[in-house]
Amino acid sequence: MGTEANGSFNFLIYGRTGWIGGLLGKLCESQGISYTYGSGRLQDRQSIVADIESVKPSHVFNAAGVTGRPNVDWCESHKVETIRTNVAGTLTLADICKEKGLVLINYATGCIFEYDSGHPLGSGIGFKEEDTPNFTGSFYSKTKAMVEELLKNYENVCTLRVRMPISSDLTNPRNFITKIARYEKVVDIPNSMTILDELLPISIEMAKRNLTGIYNFTNPGVVSHNEILEMYREYIDPSFTWKNFTLEEQAKVIVAPRSNNELDATKLKTEFPEMLSIKESLIKFVFEPNKKTQVKA
């Protein structure tokens, strides 16, 4: 753990009403870290300055932003709103933190890459932190890639590339498992994913260590939709069934294409060697705690 006692930390968190923002507050409470949710709008510079002057934080966390409701297709028809929060807002916050000498932990996305000839599906060759994003299929991903590029110039920012986030709360509609379990049909493609129960505490430790730069914020390895749903059937509901369809069929029912990729988690794993692989993490942090069936030994 960090060298300072938790009492000397004071976190300012943006994204109180969001999934990750809500979980961060709970984690701070359980660790005895003092925290305040920012009340300012990210794109309103004066409101952010006021928050920082009133809270006097040791670190700032940005878990605000629009992903769209119910999904990123929303961003395709709400481009200005998407830019306002995801681009103007994020840059404003980073810029103020830079002026104030504060580390900003920025929860970003890894949905800015897609499998290509240099990183083929199933090869185990993941995209690294320094790789240039190659997926601009959705407006959401396009804005996120632009912002990541600009944030590289702010050495006070730690950008965490989250992907297909999963938590142990299987009732949460944002949870990737809950989403795919409720879909009429699902594709079946291996992907890097983020187990929040394991990785959010790591992000708090990253703040304590004042780590900055880009990190692929996913568990090592990949897992496919079917592998997750097989675990769901095994641990949660033995009668659960699902139907697959192809990317071509999926394209007919979504507005914007979706990113599929493997991210190389070596950089994070080197800093946190205890981090579990994606399948181990799914079992330990998600499926075991929710176990409803008698799993065969």
KEDOLO-457696 format. One record per residue (C-alpha): residue number from 0; x, y, z. Coordinates in Angstrom, 2 decimals. Each point is the difference from the previous one (the first is absolute). Layout:
<sites>
   n    east   north      up
 NUM       X       Y       Z
...
</sites>
This chain:
<sites>
   n    east   north      up
   0    0.00    0.00    0.00
   1    0.98    3.66   -0.26
   2    2.46    1.46    2.47
   3   -2.46    2.67    1.21
   4   -2.81   -0.89    2.36
   5   -3.45    0.08   -1.60
   6   -0.90    2.99    2.17
   7    2.37    2.22   -1.98
   8   -1.90   -0.61   -3.25
   9   -2.96    2.07   -1.09
  10   -1.59   -0.97   -3.32
  11   -2.19    2.18   -2.23
  12   -2.13   -2.30   -2.17
  13   -2.01    0.95   -3.08
  14   -2.78   -2.33   -1.13
  15   -2.07   -0.43    3.17
  16   -3.03   -1.28   -1.91
  17    2.04   -2.34   -2.19
  18    0.77   -3.65    0.62
  19    3.77    0.33    0.56
  20   -0.37    3.29    1.89
  21   -2.47   -1.60    2.41
  22    2.26   -2.99    0.61
  23    3.01    2.28    0.63
  24   -1.83    1.77    2.82
  25   -0.86   -3.34    1.62
  26    3.65   -1.11   -0.27
  27    1.24    3.22    1.60
  28   -2.45   -0.54    2.85
  29    1.14   -3.56    0.58
  30    3.66    1.11   -0.04
  31   -0.56    3.03    2.21
  32    1.09    2.43   -2.72
  33   -1.63    3.41    0.12
  34   -1.76    0.84   -3.28
  35   -2.40    2.54   -1.48
  36   -2.05   -0.19   -3.18
  37    0.55    2.97   -2.29
  38   -3.11    2.09   -0.54
  39    1.31    1.98   -2.98
  40   -0.67   -0.85   -3.64
  41    3.23   -1.12   -1.68
  42   -0.32    2.46   -2.90
  43   -0.62    2.94    2.39
  44    3.51    1.05    0.95
  45   -0.95    2.30    2.87
  46   -2.15   -2.66    1.68
  47    2.93   -2.45   -0.02
  48    2.41    2.60    1.37
  49   -2.53    0.70    2.77
  50   -0.23   -3.73    0.85
  51    3.79   -0.30    0.24
  52    0.36    3.14    2.13
  53   -2.71   -1.18    2.38
  54    1.03   -3.68    0.26
  55    3.81    0.48   -0.23
  56    0.43   -3.57   -1.28
  57    3.17   -2.07   -0.01
  58   -1.19   -1.74   -3.22
  59   -2.80    0.39   -2.53
  60   -1.93   -2.87   -1.64
  61   -2.01    0.38   -3.19
  62   -2.72   -2.62   -0.36
  63   -2.37    2.41   -1.74
  64   -0.82   -0.13   -3.69
  65   -2.66   -1.18   -2.39
  66   -0.10   -3.55   -1.28
  67   -3.59    0.49   -1.19
  68   -3.26   -1.60    1.10
  69   -0.72   -2.79   -0.49
  70    3.32   -0.28   -1.90
  71    2.54    1.85   -2.12
  72   -2.44    0.24   -2.93
  73   -1.43    3.03    1.88
  74    3.22    1.90   -0.69
  75   -0.51   -0.33   -3.77
  76   -3.05    2.28    0.24
  77    1.29    2.19    2.86
  78    3.42    1.01   -1.28
  79    0.22    3.46    1.57
  80   -1.01   -1.31    3.44
  81    2.58   -2.77   -0.38
  82    2.75    2.50   -0.85
  83   -1.04    2.36    2.79
  84    0.55   -2.58    2.73
  85    2.48   -2.50   -1.43
  86    2.30    2.50   -1.71
  87   -0.48    3.55    1.32
  88   -0.84   -1.15    3.52
  89    2.83   -2.50    0.39
  90    2.59    2.42   -1.42
  91   -1.22    2.81    2.26
  92    0.36   -2.19    3.09
  93    3.47   -1.22   -1.05
  94    1.10    3.57   -0.69
  95   -1.15    1.34    3.36
  96    1.63   -2.94    1.81
  97    3.24    0.78   -1.87
  98   -0.19    3.65    1.14
  99   -0.57   -1.13    3.59
 100    2.72   -2.67   -0.05
 101   -2.48   -2.86    0.52
 102    0.07   -3.56   -1.32
 103   -3.19   -0.85   -1.91
 104   -1.07   -3.63   -0.20
 105   -2.07   -0.09   -3.19
 106   -2.23   -3.01   -0.70
 107    0.15   -0.24   -3.77
 108   -0.71   -2.78   -2.49
 109    1.86   -2.73   -1.82
 110   -2.76   -0.09   -2.65
 111    2.26    1.95   -2.35
 112    1.65   -3.07   -1.54
 113   -1.15   -2.90   -2.12
 114    1.70   -3.24   -1.03
 115    2.19    0.53   -3.07
 116    2.75   -1.78   -1.95
 117    2.62    0.96    2.60
 118   -2.28   -1.05    2.88
 119   -2.12   -2.87   -1.37
 120   -2.89   -1.49    1.97
 121    1.20   -2.99    2.00
 122    3.71    0.81   -0.40
 123    0.58    1.19    3.56
 124    1.66    3.12   -1.42
 125   -1.68    2.90    1.77
 126    0.07    3.72   -0.69
 127    2.50    1.83    2.21
 128   -0.33    3.34    1.75
 129    2.07    1.80   -2.63
 130   -1.89   -1.40   -3.00
 131   -2.05    2.41   -2.12
 132   -3.76   -0.62    0.20
 133   -1.33   -1.65   -3.18
 134   -3.74   -0.18    0.75
 135   -2.16    2.98   -0.88
 136   -3.17   -1.92   -0.85
 137   -2.13    1.81    2.58
 138   -0.12    3.72    0.75
 139    0.49   -0.86    3.69
 140    3.27   -1.82   -0.74
 141    1.14    2.74   -2.39
 142   -0.33    2.69    2.71
 143    1.68   -2.21    2.59
 144    3.01   -0.59   -2.29
 145    0.34    3.75   -0.66
 146   -0.03    0.79    3.69
 147    2.50   -2.71    0.86
 148    2.43    1.46   -2.57
 149   -0.34    3.51    1.44
 150    0.30   -1.20    3.60
 151    3.42   -1.51   -0.77
 152    1.29    3.57    0.28
 153   -1.17    0.30    3.61
 154    2.59   -1.82    2.10
 155   -2.27    0.25    3.08
 156   -2.65   -2.30   -1.53
 157   -0.30   -3.75    0.49
 158   -2.24   -1.37   -2.77
 159   -1.58   -3.37    0.75
 160   -1.31   -1.86   -3.05
 161   -3.05   -1.85    1.33
 162   -1.74   -2.62   -2.19
 163   -3.38   -1.73    0.24
 164   -0.15    0.58    3.78
 165   -1.31   -2.81    2.20
 166   -0.86    0.00    3.70
 167   -1.38   -2.45    2.53
 168   -3.31    1.90   -0.07
 169   -1.90   -2.08   -2.55
 170   -3.09    2.20    0.38
 171    1.78    3.04   -1.44
 172   -1.12    0.65   -3.62
 173    3.42    1.54   -0.82
 174    1.77   -3.25    0.93
 175    1.27   -1.70   -3.19
 176   -1.21   -3.40    1.28
 177   -3.47    1.33    0.73
 178   -0.13    1.69   -3.40
 179    0.89   -3.11   -2.00
 180   -2.17   -2.29    2.15
 181   -3.01    2.16   -0.90
 182    0.72    0.33   -3.73
 183   -2.14   -1.96   -2.41
 184    3.16   -1.05   -1.86
 185    3.72    0.47    0.68
 186    3.15   -0.13   -2.09
 187    2.80   -2.25    1.26
 188    3.36    1.76   -0.15
 189    2.92   -0.14    2.45
 190    0.65    3.40    1.60
 191    1.98    1.67    2.74
 192   -2.23    1.05    2.89
 193    0.18    1.82    3.34
 194   -1.12   -1.67    3.25
 195   -0.85    3.06    2.09
 196   -0.02   -1.83    3.36
 197    3.69   -0.81   -0.51
 198    1.20    3.00   -2.01
 199   -1.72    3.00    1.62
 200    1.94   -0.52    3.27
 201    3.14   -0.17   -2.16
 202   -0.88    3.41   -1.51
 203   -0.16    1.48    3.52
 204    3.43   -1.45    0.70
 205    1.25    1.50   -3.30
 206   -1.09    3.42    1.24
 207    1.83   -0.57    3.28
 208    3.13   -0.88   -2.01
 209   -0.53    3.08   -2.21
 210    0.23   -2.10   -3.15
 211   -0.64    1.89   -3.24
 212   -0.11   -0.79   -3.72
 213   -2.16   -2.51   -1.84
 214   -0.83   -3.45    1.41
 215   -1.97   -2.78   -1.64
 216   -2.38   -0.45    2.93
 217   -1.17   -3.54   -0.74
 218    0.69   -3.39    1.52
 219    2.64   -1.98   -1.94
 220   -1.28   -2.23   -2.80
 221   -3.34   -0.17   -1.79
 222   -3.40   -1.59    0.53
 223   -2.80   -0.49   -2.52
 224   -3.73    0.66    0.35
 225   -0.77   -3.72   -0.05
 226    2.62   -0.78    2.64
 227   -1.59    2.57    2.33
 228   -3.51   -1.29   -0.67
 229    1.19   -3.59    0.60
 230    1.29    1.12    3.42
 231   -3.33    1.74    0.59
 232   -1.82   -3.22   -0.75
 233    2.36   -2.02    2.19
 234   -0.03    2.30    3.05
 235   -3.27    1.94   -0.18
 236   -2.72   -1.58   -2.11
 237    0.29   -3.57   -1.35
 238   -3.05    0.54   -2.25
 239    1.51    3.11   -1.67
 240    0.16   -0.12   -3.81
 241    1.16    2.48   -2.62
 242    0.26    0.42   -3.75
 243    3.01    1.17   -1.95
 244    0.13    2.04   -3.17
 245    2.78    1.25   -2.27
 246    1.54    3.47   -0.14
 247   -1.79    0.45   -3.34
 248   -3.35   -0.79    1.64
 249    0.83    2.20    2.99
 250    0.77    2.93   -2.33
 251   -3.65    0.01   -1.11
 252   -1.30    0.73    3.53
 253    2.55    2.58    1.21
 254    0.69    3.49   -1.31
 255    3.77    0.11    0.58
 256    2.49   -2.89   -0.23
 257    1.47   -1.27    3.30
 258    3.65   -0.41    0.91
 259    1.45   -3.50    0.53
 260    3.62   -0.30    1.13
 261    2.63   -1.37    2.31
 262    1.97    2.50    2.06
 263    3.44   -0.92    1.32
 264   -0.20    0.36    3.79
 265    3.73   -0.53    0.66
 266    0.59    3.58    1.23
 267   -2.74   -0.25    2.65
 268    0.97   -3.58    0.94
 269    3.62    1.12    0.54
 270   -1.18    2.69    2.44
 271   -2.55   -2.36    1.64
 272    1.31   -3.58   -0.36
 273   -2.87   -1.36    2.13
 274   -2.55    0.88   -2.72
 275   -1.92   -3.06   -1.24
 276   -0.59   -1.04   -3.59
 277   -3.46    0.83   -1.36
 278   -1.47   -3.50    0.44
 279    1.44   -0.44    3.52
 280   -1.27    3.46    0.95
 281   -3.49   -0.73   -1.36
 282   -0.25   -3.15    2.14
 283    1.48    1.50    3.20
 284   -1.64    3.44   -0.02
 285   -3.23   -0.52   -1.94
 286   -1.23   -3.57   -0.30
 287    1.10   -1.55    3.32
 288   -1.59    2.80    2.10
 289   -3.24   -0.31   -2.01
 290   -0.05   -3.80   -0.14
 291   -3.58   -1.36   -0.05
 292    0.69   -3.54   -1.22
 293    1.86   -2.91    1.55
 294    3.11    0.08   -2.17
 295    1.58   -3.39   -0.60
 296    3.45   -0.22    1.56
</sites>
